[in-house]
Amino acid sequence: MSISIRIDDALYETAKTRARAEMRSVPQQVSYWAKIGRAALDNPDLPIEFVRDTLLAKDEDSEPFELPE
């Protein structure tokens, strides 16, 4: 589902620039920022870089690591 929202022109231009650099659409970039912001507000004791890296790691495709016996 998509919903139109109004955002500040400067925020849109910043999102457009970052979206291009990070291979996202503008709506995907704004959604990404919102997701990180929400997680940061929910975890104020954690550094923002840690929050960002944790969310990125959750989205990565990976194989479970098995310890050798």
C-alpha positions in Angstrom: 0.0 0.0 0.0 1.3 3.5 -0.8 0.2 6.7 0.8 1.2 10.2 -0.3 2.7 12.5 2.3 4.1 16.0 2.2 7.8 16.5 3.2 10.0 19.5 3.3 11.7 20.2 -0.1 15.2 20.1 1.5 14.5 16.7 3.1 13.3 15.4 -0.3 16.4 16.7 -2.1 18.7 15.1 0.6 16.7 11.8 0.3 17.0 11.9 -3.5 20.8 12.4 -3.3 21.3 9.6 -0.7 18.8 7.3 -2.5 20.8 7.6 -5.7 24.1 6.9 -3.8 22.6 3.9 -2.0 20.7 2.5 -5.0 17.2 3.1 -3.5 14.2 5.0 -4.6 13.3 8.2 -2.7 10.4 6.5 -0.9 12.7 3.6 0.0 15.3 6.0 1.4 12.7 7.8 3.5 11.4 4.5 4.8 14.9 3.4 5.6 15.6 6.5 7.6 12.3 6.1 9.4 13.1 2.5 10.3 16.5 3.5 11.7 15.0 6.5 13.6 12.3 4.3 15.1 14.9 1.7 16.2 17.2 4.4 17.6 14.3 6.0 19.6 13.4 2.6 21.0 17.0 2.0 22.0 18.4 5.4 23.1 21.3 3.8 25.0 22.8 2.4 21.7 24.9 4.3 19.3 23.1 5.1 16.0 25.9 3.3 14.0 25.2 0.1 16.0 21.5 0.4 15.3 22.1 1.0 11.6 24.6 -1.9 11.3 22.3 -4.3 13.2 19.4 -3.5 11.0 21.6 -4.0 7.9 22.9 -7.3 9.2 19.3 -8.5 9.8 18.5 -8.0 6.1 21.6 -9.7 4.8 21.3 -13.2 3.3 23.6 -15.5 5.3 24.1 -19.1 6.1 24.1 -20.3 9.7 27.6 -20.8 11.1 28.3 -24.3 12.4 31.2 -25.0 14.8 33.4 -27.9 13.8 33.2 -30.8 16.2 
